Amino acid sequence: MATYKDIKGTSIEVVSSDPSNPVIGQIWYNTTSQTLKGLEFGAAAWSTGGALTTGRQGLGGAGTQTAGLAFAGRTAPGGAAGNVATEEYGGTSWTNGGNMGTAKRAIGSATAGTQTAALGFGGLAPTESPTTSATSEEYDGSSWTAGGNLNTARFYMAGAGTQTAGLGFGGPALATEEYNGTSWTNGGNLNNAIQGRAGCGLQTAALAFGNTDVPSSEEYNGTAWTAGGNLNTLRQNAGASGTQTAALGFGGYISPSFLTATEEYDGSSWTTTTSLNTGRSKLAGAGTQTTALAFGGSTPSETAATEEFTGAGPVTVTLSGS
């Protein structure tokens, strides 16, 4: 790849606003901010974001890094009960949203859903001796309403898709179900019934990964699951973001460790990248492979920690100021 030096030489451009499409190695002086800036290739990194108002594990998540959604989960140390609390992330801090209709933990969620159009399903509700739930709920940015019931009640499911084209799979079952915004229908079964898988992607292009025995992943094409590439780090109850061909997996648990390991998936193989700052399992994720959000989870106690992931790539840096 040609650098700015190769193309333009060594002169420094003086501008009133940052260039809209700079190249690696380009340096400029911004007269408005009175700073010398440049574009370099930055390493992938997790940074600390605003903490959840309520620390929790086994929660659902959806949205993007700057518009995330957290809901349900277990908040009481050692307790089995779930909760109804919903929180919205604005890129800096979490604020309270509308409560769910039923308190749950170990809930599944449509990972490609948005902050204003989310879907939560299954889980354990709502007492100290919880029952497995088949209910689902839909969020419109302010309140939750009841959706259609799953055909198979279960907990610690993985999810993918959107509010009107959702996918729920796994838990202590092989079953996969597809949601059309009103009702659930059965799809193709997973090849391995392992509780604690993570998932991301779309209803017709989903990814499931992680279990307690082998670091396997599976890919769904809208009809059937086929084997994908193996993770480098064995784990269960990890967080996930992204798509089937550009996914991010992070955290999770393999006795006796709460993991920080993060991996990127390109549709065929997993590559290890920079680690989370806080090792945890049963956390939620949102966003893409290059701009992800990790929040909540067990360390083993419930945590409110939020982290933001930035993938490796071009980044504008300030070299000096006035």
N, C-alpha and C positions, 0 to 999 in steps of 0.2 A: 504494500500500500504506500503510495506517495505521501510524503509529509508536506506540511505547509512550507517548510524550508526548501524542499525540492521544487515546489511550484512557484513560490513568490520570492524566495531569497531570505535574507536575514533582517530586512527592515521591519520596524514595528508600526503597525497601522494605528492611527489615532481616530477614534469613533465616539459618537455620543451615546450609542447603545451597543450592547454585545452583538456580534455577528449572528445571523439566524442559522447559518449552516457551516460552522468552523470545521477545520480538519485537525487531526492529531499533530501537535507541534506548533500550531498557530498561536501567536502572542499579539495582544492588542492593548492599547491604553484607552480606557473608558473615561471621557472627560466629565460625564455626568456624575459618576461615583468617585472619580479621581483615583482609580485603581488600575494597576497593571494586571492583566489577566491572561490566562492561557488555557489551552485544551490538552489534557493528557489522558492516557489510558489508565483508569483507576481499577484497583482490585475489588473483588466482591467483599461486602462487609455487612454485618448486622449492627445496628445502632439502637440505642434505647429510645423507646417512644413513651407516650403518656400511659400511666398505669390505669387498668380497669378500676372503676369505682368499687366493684365487688370482686375479690379474688375467687376463682372457681375452676373446677376441672370437669371434664366430660361435657363441655359446652358445645353449642353449635356456632358456626361462623359463616359469613358471606361478605361479598362486597370487594372493595379495593383497598390499597394501602392508605389512601386519603379519604375513603368513605366506607369504612368497615362496619360490620354488625356482629355483636356478640349476644348470645341468648341462652337461657336455661343453664344447666350445670349444677354441680354440687358445691355448696359454699361452706357448710359446717364441717370442721375437722372431725373425721371419724363417723360422720353421719351419713345416712343413706338417702335422705330426702333431697329432691331437686328443688329448683326455684323457678320463678316466673320472670325474673329481671331481664330486661333488654337494654343494651348500651350501644350507642352510635359513636364512631370514631371519625373525627374531622381532619386527621392528619397530624394532630398535636395532642388532643385530649379526648377522653370519653365523656359522653353525657347520657343521661337516662332517656330511654325511649319508652314506648308502650309495653305493658306487661303481657306475657303470654296468657292464654286462657287456662292452661294446665301446667303446674310445676313439674319439671322433668330434669333428669340428668342422663348421661350416656346417650345423648340425642344425636340423630343424623341430620345432615343439612345439605342443601343443594349448593355446592361450593361456587358455582358460577352465578348464583343469584346476586342481587344487588342490595344495597342498603335500603332501598325503597320498594323492593320486590323480592323478598326472601321466602324460603320454604324450610321448615323444620319438621322432622318426622321420627316416629318410633321413640325409643328410650325407655327409661324406668320412671314411673310416676306412682304417687307423689309422696309416699309415707316412708317411715323407717323400715317397713317391710314391703318394699315396692313391688308393684306388678308391672310386667312387661306391657308396653303400650303399642297400639296400632294407629293411634291418631296422628294427624298432621295439621299444621297451622301455617297460614300465609300472612306475611307482614307487608304493609303498604307504605311504610315510612313513618307511621304514627300508631297503628293498632294492628293486632292480630285477629284473624278470623279463622274459624274451623274449615279445614279442607277435607278431602276424602280420606278414608281409612286405608292403611296398608292391608294387603291380604294376609300377610304373615307378621304378627306382632313380634318385635325383637328390639334389642338394645346394642349399643356400640356398633351400629351400622356405619358404613361409609356412604358418602353421597357425591353426586355430581349433577351437572345440569342447572337449569333455571327454575323459577317458580312455576312456569307453565309447561316445562319440558324437563322434569326432574328425574333423577335416577337414584334408587336406594338399593344397596347390596351388602351382602355379608352379615356380620353379626354371627351368632352361633347357627348359621344356616347357609346353604348354597344359593338360596333364592335371590333373584334380581327382580326389581319391580320398576316400572316406568309410569311417570305421572304426567297427565296432560292438562293439569290445571283444575281438574274436577275429580278424577278417579285414577286409581292405580291398577295396572294390568301386569301380568307376569311376563318377564323377559327371559333371556337365556341364563342358565345357572352358571355361577362361578365354578371353576375346576376344583378349588380348595375352599372348604368351609372353615374359615379361621376368624375368630372374634378378634377385633382390634385392628382391622385393616384401615388404611387411610385411602382417600379417593379424591379425584379432581377431574376436571374436563367437562364434556357435554354428554347429553343423553345418548347420542349416537357415536361418541368418540371419548370414552371414559377410560380412566386408569385406576387400578386398585393395586396397592402394594403393602408389603410388610406382614409378617406374622411371627408366631413364636418358634417356628421350626426351621424354615428356610427363607432366605431373603428374596422371595419371588415377587414378581409383579404380573398383572394380567391386564389385557387391553380389550375393551368392548367396542363393537362396531355397530351397535344398535340391534343386534340379533344374538351374537355369541361372543364368549370370552376366549381369547387365545393367550398363550404364554408370551410375556415380555421379558425384558432384561432383568437380571438379578441385581438387587441392591448390593453395595459394598459393605454396608453395616446392617447386620440383623437387628430388627426392631419391630415393636408393635405399638399401637396407639400414638402414632406420629401425627404431625401436622402436615398439611399439603396445600399447594396453590398451583395455579397454572392450568395447562392443557395436557392432552395425551402425548403430544410431541414436544412439549416445552414445560415440563413439570418441575416442581421443587418439593422435596420431602425433607422434614426437619424434626429434630427431637425424637421422642419415643422412649421406650423402656425395654431393656433386657436385664433380668435379674443379675446383679443387684443394682444396676446403674440406670440413672435418669440421663438420657443422652443429649448431647449438644450437636451431634453429627448432622450435617446438611449435605444433600446430594441433588444434582440436577439431572433430569432425564430428557433425552433428545428424540425419543421415540423408539430407540433400540437399546441404549446402554445408559448406565448411571455413572456420573463423575462426582467425586467428592469435592466440595468447595468449603468456604469458611464456615466455622461453627457458630451456633447460637451462643450468646453470653450466659444464658441460664439453662441448664439441662432440665428437661421436664417431659412428661408424657400426658396423654389425654388433653392436649391443647387444641386450639382451633387455629385455622389459617385462612387467609384471604389474599386476593391479588393475583399477580402473575409470577412467572419464573424469575423475572428481573426486578420486580417491585412488589415484594411480598410483605405480609403482615402476620406475625405470630403472637398469640395472646392467650393468657390463662394457662391452665394445666396444673399438674401435680408435681411437687418437687422433693418429697412426697406430699407435703401439705399444700393446700390450695394457694395458688399464686395469682397476683394481679398483673404480673410483668407483661409488658408489650414490647416487641422488638420489630424493627423495620429492616427489610433486606433490600440492598441495592446490588444488582449483578455487576460483574466486571464489564467495563466499557468506557467510552469517552466521558470525561467529566471536566467541567469548567472549574478552574482553581484561581484564587486570588494570590498573585505573586508579591504585591506590595500595595500599600495604600498611601493616601496623602497624610 
